[in-house]
């Protein structure tokens, strides 16, 4: 490795997944480091961020948001969550009532594989 590059502007760009960055530019510190914060969306997708500095190869970072079946946000996956899930079972992306937070596997359809994910955490804390 070479010497740290201090005071270099770094550009951060979300290239996939739709996450939001706290800053799209930052300047490297004395150790050659710069940072931003990626806030993931509620969709269970992979977010990709590319960091670029003029004259250097870009660096790509990824983070995956996984859906959680505590739909009523009470801290536990329980019966109320099951009722909400069941009301959306069978819907697919493109259906008017489709809500992606019930699509736990992110495949565009709320079906049996989502139910298996839900059943695996039923009765557990949402922490």
HURA-V769707 format. One line per field, one symbol per residue. psi: psi as a letter, one per 30 degrees, with the letter a starting at -180 (. if undefined). burial: # if it has 16 or more other C-alpha atoms within 10 Angstrom, else .. Layout:
psi: ???
burial: ???
This chain:
psi: lakkjkgkkkkkkkfkfglkkekfklkkafggklllkkjlafkilkkkkkkkkkflklkkklkkkklkgifghgfkjaeeeeeeeeffkfllkfkegkjfffiffgggkjaeeeeeeeefgkflkg.
burial: .......#.#####..#####...####.....##..#.##.##########............#######....###..##..#..##.##.....#########.####..##.##..##.....
